[in-house]
């Protein structure tokens, strides 16, 4: 149905309210405002209707009625996606934030997770059982979205990406039907959900593997920017896969409270505590790459880590971002990082490097839809500035930094960080898995209803 011939808003609202409680089909008011306020305050898209879904049946009804009336559809979880795909202008947004229940099975070391749960929700549910989930680095990020897009995080050296820990997913398809995809049922869809994003349906529940670890140690080792060259050169001087599986290091150029640019190493150790605390061990070595301004690493709970980092990235600021896959840090790439990392245009901006190695790099490339399994660094270029401040110089810095890193990067980039305008990277974002991924898309969502992360155009990939 064309936009000109589609049903009116009143018709869609009336149809939705015949199947979903009227007070959860909203077009204005506090609930509407909350559902359309994303982490990135710069997103200006606004749906016409928001449906607050309290269960799978609500999602089925909302998908079926929205499609029957020819309206565009989007799905909102916790709302951390910087590019704003959670909202479609003039369309219907399904708000999943009521679906936050997490049920932990300590015996099976797994959790059933609602489609609207955050990473912090999952970690807080797992910890009383002595377990931990594989999450990203910020607690407010939606666990489903993180997992479906891949999920870099502090435990990936030992346990892989969040996607590698996906056991099964309940999915509402574009026709309103529901299925559970796992290695035995709808195995092709299950393959696609591990790295292909939420492009095939609405994930209302998922099951994830949990882990017991002897200790979790983290903290910061902070160097002045003047020492960034030898620190970066020494961090991975044996290559991107030299660190032990138990140690994953996130690296970031940020501004200190004084305003000075610094290079912060944020290690996470998940092996024996004695090894992590050993000054001569791999964690201790991070403070010997130069003369640090501070070095504080100790035992802390995973939930506490996520909550601390949430405080660093509050909702409502404006954000522009870019991402590149770096196979290593040769001198010219280090020069770019140092030049741009010391020229941050806002005290809230950062360049971060996530280190994929160990278990995450040992998963065979064809086993999941995720596009790059060789050891590498995923760069996040984050321009963040206060609402109300002009954004041009911040956006220009982000674009300039991403472009300067491009000559030293692999094709493509992390789908969860790509925006619709990243056309030069999207065709290669899924690597050799793109052709199969598009075949799954055609099988489960041939009309392109769901657009959670950018997919390549069929004409630019081969099966």
C-alpha angles and dihedrals in degrees: 000000000000122000089249093053101038123114121277122257091251091055092050093046092049092049093049092048092055088065105026128045108274095233090062095055101075138171100177142004135068096315092050091048092050093049093050096046105094130185089258104065090194092073108108101179113117127188121219094226134027121199116200104213117207097179146357092278090058090052091049092051094046094049093047096048095042091053094042089057094045099244127146115252136209135176125223125197121165088328104236098133102118096208094060101237087147089078129054118195111249094357140103119278120200108214109207098178091110088063095078102123115130120192117192123206103199093185094054092034092230140113135216106219129195116235092244098048121120125227088253090054090057095045093048091052093048100048099070087060091051092252137120134206128222103248139152125262101270123062099213094062113108110257094215095050092046092050097045093051095047108269118230110203148149095277099047094103090065105025106021129235122329086254090058089061096053109119100177142335135212107222132189107210128214093266091055096255120130132220140166115236120203136137091291104033120054088347093176091058091046088054091051095047090061097079103342095094130229092310099121106053144318113300104215096171136010136184119222135186117247127204141212114223129181094230143345116220126178143146139122139295106193126196129185112255089246088070095047095105098058092037093053091043092051098041095074102010091141093052136276094294100049099102119091117258091249092061124067118173126201113198125200142180106215139148119263119227086264089061094247118131114248138177112235123196112201109192126189117199119191101172130089110327093229091058091048092050095046108113088213094050130095094273093049090051090067090070092053097062089092138322106310125210087218139354118192120159124157147140115297136156118260091236091054090052092053093047092050092052092047087062089057092056109041121182123262103040117119118257139192119176146183136185138201133182108231117194089203143326109274115176096265091053090048089052091055093048092049095045094049095034091058091047098059108157095210135035087235097053125097147172110222131185121207114199116221108196142119116031093005090056095048096063107104110250096237093051094080137017092250107118110218125041102160114102111277147139119256109210121209115197105197121186107187125173138162120277110259095034117110109259105201098099092046093050090046091052091052093048092045092050094048091048092049091053094048097086090058097042136090116247116273128019144223107309094214089061100041121101129208090261095058092094095150091060104035097077090060099035092103097035115204090348094070097092094052090044091056090049089057090047090053091049098049105025109019093161094055097240095153122059108167098144129011116276124197119254112259092239094063099053137058127219 
